[in-house]
Amino acid sequence: MVGNQPVAKFKHGSVDAAIFENEVKKDGKTFRIRKVVLQRNYLDRNDKWQSTSSLDVNDVPKAVLALSKAYEFLTRIDTAKGAKDEEEEELI
């Protein structure tokens, strides 16, 4: 999926890591680039949910866990794609 919605989201407490995919065209080829957006959610004075990229000391371990899950997801996709590409090469 390419667009404004994340393809995956990993949450730990008030911190989440969302993975987005974007298509990039270069030299006539189209590539999909995945990026991770890290944010902390909180209630403001008016009881409305807000988000920030600023973390306090208690958010750091939560961010580490959310980013670890995001990294695992991204590398599992790349590993699975690499294995599929190798199988296709062997069949040719």
Residue pairs with C-beta under 8 A, 6 or more apart in sequence:
1 7
1 21
2 21
2 22
2 23
2 32
6 18
6 19
6 20
6 37
7 19
7 20
7 21
7 34
8 18
8 19
8 70
8 73
9 16
9 17
9 18
9 19
10 16
10 17
10 18
10 66
10 67
10 69
10 70
10 73
11 17
11 66
12 62
12 63
12 65
12 66
12 69
13 59
13 62
14 40
14 41
14 42
14 59
14 62
15 38
15 39
15 40
15 41
15 55
15 59
15 62
15 63
15 66
16 38
16 39
16 41
16 66
17 36
17 37
17 38
17 63
17 66
17 67
17 69
17 70
18 36
18 37
18 39
19 34
19 35
19 36
19 37
19 70
19 73
19 74
20 34
20 35
20 36
20 37
21 32
21 33
21 34
22 32
22 33
22 35
23 30
23 31
23 32
23 33
24 30
24 31
24 32
24 33
25 31
34 74
34 77
36 67
36 70
36 74
38 53
38 63
38 66
38 67
39 51
39 52
39 53
40 51
40 52
40 53
40 54
40 55
40 59
40 63
41 49
41 50
41 51
42 49
42 50
42 51
42 52
43 49
43 50
44 50
55 63
